[in-house]
Amino acid sequence: MGFAQCQLRRDYVEGAEHSPTGYLEGIFVLPAYRRRGIARELLAACQQWAKAKGCKEFASDCELENSASLAFHLKAGFSEANRIICFIKPL
């Protein structure tokens, strides 16, 4: 019905003051199971895992136009650290 992927990041994490930082790489719940607290439980499990690994902070990100993800993160207690636009060009 859903999944969450998290890991430890030791490289720079936007807004973080400690390393390693727990990082939510992705979270998804099938539409039929949404709005039942499943994502919240998945996130809590990821945060507990990171805390057990010695992390003092937990981070995540979302695309600028993903308003549903932004709302989820804010409701889950995250605060916005920064907004960026990434660039790439062929060589």
N, C-alpha and C positions, 0 to 999 in steps of 0.2 A: 504493500500500500504506500510505501514511501522509503526514503533513505536520506541520510546525511553523511557527508564526508568531511572530516576535519584532519588537520595535521599540525605539527609544530613548525613554525617558521623561525629560523634563526637569522635570516637576512632582514633588511629594513622593512618594517611594517608601519604604514602611515598612521601616525598618532600614538604609537606604542612607545613606552618608556623602558620596557623590560624585554629581555630575550632569554629563552625562547618565548614566543607568543603563540597561544593556541589560535588556530585560524579555521573558520568555517569556509570550506572550499565550495560546498554546494549543499543544497537541501531541496527536497522535492516530495510532495505528497500528491497522489493521484486525485484528480478533481472530485471523485465520488466520496473521498475520505477527508476532504478539507473542512475547516471550521469545527474540528473536534478536538483540537489541542495536540494533535499528533506532531506537528512541526515543533511546537513548544517542548514536547517531551524529547524529541530527537535532539534539539538544541541543548537542552539541559544535560543529556547524556554526553554530548560532545564537550560541554563546559566542565563537567565533572571529570572527564578523562584528562583534559588539559590541566586542570587543577592538580590532579594526582601526579602529573608529569612535572610539577613545579612551576607552572605558569601563573603569573600574577595578572595577566590580561588576556582577553579573548577578542579577536577581530574578525571582520568579514568585509565583503564589498558587494556592490551590485551595479548594474548598468545605470547610467543617468536617467534613462527613460523608463526604467522598470519600477513604476510607482507601487505595485503590489509588494515587491521585495523591500522597497524603502519603508513602506508602512509596517511590514512584518518586523524588520530590524528595529525600528523605532519603538514599536509596541513591546518588543522583547528586551528593551532596556539599553540598546546600543545608542551611542551618540555619534553624530556625523563628525568625522575627523577632517575630511577634505574632499574636494571634487576635482577630478582631473580629466583631461582629454588626452588620449594616447595617440601617437602618430607613428606611421611606418611608411617607408618608400622603398621601391626596389633599387638594388645596386647594379 
